[in-house]
Amino acid sequence: MFDLSSGIRFSVDAFIESASAWSELEFGLVNTNTIPNSPNTSNYTMASVVMDADTQNTGYKLYANFIGEGASQTIIKNELATNYFNDWHRFTFDFDIDGSVSIAVDDQTIFASSSGVFDYNNESNFALMLAGRSYSSSDNLYDNILLTQIPEYSNYSFLLSVLILIRITSSRAYTKAFK
């Protein structure tokens, strides 16, 4: 289990094959490291993406779930869902200081929550969830799973300022040495 805090980034590469039945992936953060067999994962979800790549029932979908909302899933860019099938794509979750979360696919933001979705002082620990199902010969795969701490903007700006100052100073020294 990990502590949830601002500046957490979870990223995963996923491949989901379009199929006629049961081709689904779900990945994200859950509030437990023990989920029963044949679960309703939304009961444990803190933040996840669900991709439905089959044509049964209502067809292709891309969802976001937050804080175990269960049936109140938010459909994200449903009209573009097929763009994420039959090829590798990088999915990234960023947890910001204001309690919001954003989800990007291949560095393009597809969803950003409002602020205050997460209260880092009161949220429980989390585990990573990689779930899904496939039927027959469809391939659904994960790779390059990373959980990192990203710098807060103010620390990054300070570091960038210091690096620029060092670069300017060393350039001047280099110029003086050859005059």
C-alpha positions as CSV (number, residue, x, y, z in Angstrom):
1,M,0.0,0.0,0.0
2,F,1.2,3.5,-0.8
3,D,0.3,6.9,0.7
4,L,-1.8,9.1,-1.5
5,S,-0.4,12.7,-1.8
6,S,-0.3,15.5,-4.3
7,G,2.3,15.0,-6.9
8,I,1.6,11.3,-7.4
9,R,1.8,10.1,-11.0
10,F,0.6,6.6,-12.1
11,S,1.3,5.7,-15.7
12,V,0.8,2.4,-17.6
13,D,1.1,1.3,-21.2
14,A,-2.0,-0.7,-22.2
15,F,-2.9,-2.6,-25.3
16,I,-6.6,-3.6,-25.8
17,E,-7.8,-5.5,-28.8
18,S,-11.3,-4.7,-30.2
19,A,-13.5,-7.8,-30.2
20,S,-17.1,-9.0,-30.6
21,A,-17.4,-9.9,-26.9
22,W,-15.6,-9.5,-23.5
23,S,-12.6,-7.3,-24.3
24,E,-12.2,-5.0,-21.3
25,L,-9.4,-3.4,-19.3
26,E,-9.6,-1.5,-16.0
27,F,-6.6,0.1,-14.3
28,G,-6.0,2.7,-11.6
29,L,-5.8,3.1,-7.8
30,V,-7.9,1.2,-5.3
31,N,-8.2,1.5,-1.5
32,T,-7.2,-2.1,-0.7
33,N,-4.7,-4.6,-1.7
34,T,-7.2,-7.5,-1.4
35,I,-10.1,-7.7,-3.9
36,P,-12.3,-10.8,-3.9
37,N,-12.6,-13.1,-6.9
38,S,-15.2,-11.9,-9.5
39,P,-15.4,-8.5,-7.9
40,N,-17.2,-5.3,-8.7
41,T,-14.0,-3.3,-8.8
42,S,-15.8,0.0,-8.6
43,N,-16.6,-0.7,-4.9
44,Y,-12.8,-0.3,-4.3
45,T,-11.9,2.3,-6.9
46,M,-10.3,5.6,-5.9
47,A,-9.4,6.5,-9.5
48,S,-9.5,4.3,-12.6
49,V,-10.1,4.0,-16.3
50,V,-12.3,1.4,-17.8
51,M,-12.0,0.6,-21.5
52,D,-14.7,-1.5,-23.1
53,A,-13.5,-2.6,-26.6
54,D,-16.3,-5.0,-27.5
55,T,-19.3,-4.5,-29.7
56,Q,-21.8,-6.4,-27.5
57,N,-24.6,-4.5,-25.6
58,T,-23.9,-0.8,-26.1
59,G,-20.6,-0.9,-27.8
60,Y,-17.2,0.8,-27.3
61,K,-16.7,3.0,-24.2
62,L,-14.1,4.8,-22.1
63,Y,-14.9,5.5,-18.5
64,A,-13.4,7.3,-15.5
65,N,-14.3,6.2,-12.0
66,F,-13.5,8.2,-8.8
67,I,-13.8,7.3,-5.1
68,G,-15.9,4.2,-5.6
69,E,-18.7,6.0,-7.5
70,G,-19.7,2.6,-8.9
71,A,-22.7,3.0,-11.3
72,S,-22.2,6.8,-11.6
73,Q,-19.3,6.3,-14.0
74,T,-18.3,9.3,-16.2
75,I,-17.9,8.4,-19.9
76,I,-14.9,10.1,-21.3
77,K,-14.7,10.9,-25.0
78,N,-16.9,8.0,-25.9
79,E,-16.8,9.1,-29.6
80,L,-13.0,8.6,-29.6
81,A,-12.9,5.3,-27.7
82,T,-11.9,3.3,-30.7
83,N,-8.8,5.4,-31.1
84,Y,-7.3,3.6,-28.1
85,F,-7.9,0.0,-29.4
86,N,-5.5,-2.4,-31.3
87,D,-2.4,-0.4,-30.4
88,W,-0.2,0.5,-27.4
89,H,-1.1,3.7,-25.5
90,R,0.3,5.4,-22.4
91,F,-2.3,6.3,-19.8
92,T,-1.3,8.8,-17.1
93,F,-3.0,9.8,-13.9
94,D,-1.8,13.0,-12.2
95,F,-2.9,13.9,-8.7
96,D,-2.6,17.7,-8.2
97,I,-2.2,19.8,-5.1
98,D,-5.8,21.1,-5.2
99,G,-7.2,17.6,-4.9
100,S,-8.0,17.2,-8.6
101,V,-6.9,14.4,-10.9
102,S,-6.3,14.5,-14.6
103,I,-6.0,11.6,-17.0
104,A,-4.0,11.7,-20.2
105,V,-3.6,9.3,-23.1
106,D,-0.3,9.6,-25.0
107,D,0.3,13.0,-23.2
108,Q,-3.1,14.4,-24.3
109,T,-5.5,15.2,-21.4
110,I,-8.8,13.5,-21.9
111,F,-10.3,14.2,-18.5
112,A,-9.7,16.6,-15.6
113,S,-11.8,16.5,-12.4
114,S,-12.8,19.5,-10.4
115,S,-10.7,20.4,-7.4
116,G,-11.3,18.8,-4.0
117,V,-12.0,15.3,-5.3
118,F,-9.3,14.1,-3.1
119,D,-8.4,15.3,0.4
120,Y,-4.8,14.1,1.0
121,N,-5.1,14.6,4.7
122,N,-8.0,12.1,4.9
123,E,-7.6,9.7,2.0
124,S,-6.6,6.1,2.8
125,N,-3.6,4.3,1.4
126,F,-3.9,2.9,-2.1
127,A,-2.7,0.0,-4.2
128,L,-2.4,-0.3,-8.0
129,M,-5.1,-2.2,-9.8
130,L,-4.6,-3.9,-13.2
131,A,-7.8,-5.8,-14.2
132,G,-9.6,-6.9,-17.2
133,R,-11.0,-9.8,-19.2
134,S,-10.8,-11.1,-22.7
135,Y,-12.6,-13.8,-24.6
136,S,-11.3,-16.3,-27.1
137,S,-8.1,-15.0,-28.7
138,S,-8.2,-11.2,-28.0
139,D,-5.1,-9.7,-26.5
140,N,-5.3,-7.3,-23.6
141,L,-1.9,-6.4,-22.2
142,Y,-0.1,-4.0,-19.7
143,D,3.5,-2.9,-19.7
144,N,5.8,-0.1,-18.3
145,I,3.9,0.4,-15.0
146,L,5.3,3.4,-13.1
147,L,4.4,5.1,-9.9
148,T,6.4,8.3,-9.4
149,Q,6.4,11.4,-7.3
150,I,6.3,14.4,-9.6
151,P,7.7,17.8,-8.3
152,E,5.2,20.4,-7.2
153,Y,5.2,23.4,-9.6
154,S,6.8,25.8,-7.0
155,N,9.7,23.5,-6.4
156,Y,10.1,22.9,-10.1
157,S,10.1,26.7,-10.8
158,F,12.8,27.2,-8.2
159,L,15.0,24.4,-9.5
160,L,14.6,25.7,-13.1
161,S,15.6,29.2,-12.0
162,V,18.7,27.9,-10.2
163,L,19.7,25.8,-13.3
164,I,19.3,28.8,-15.6
165,L,21.4,31.0,-13.2
166,I,24.1,28.3,-13.1
167,R,24.1,28.1,-16.9
168,I,24.4,31.8,-17.4
169,T,27.1,32.1,-14.8
170,S,29.2,29.3,-16.4
171,S,28.7,30.7,-19.9
172,R,30.1,34.1,-18.7
173,A,33.1,32.3,-17.1
174,Y,33.7,30.4,-20.3
175,T,33.6,33.6,-22.3
176,K,36.0,35.4,-20.0
177,A,38.5,32.5,-20.1
178,F,38.9,32.8,-23.9
179,K,39.2,36.6,-24.1
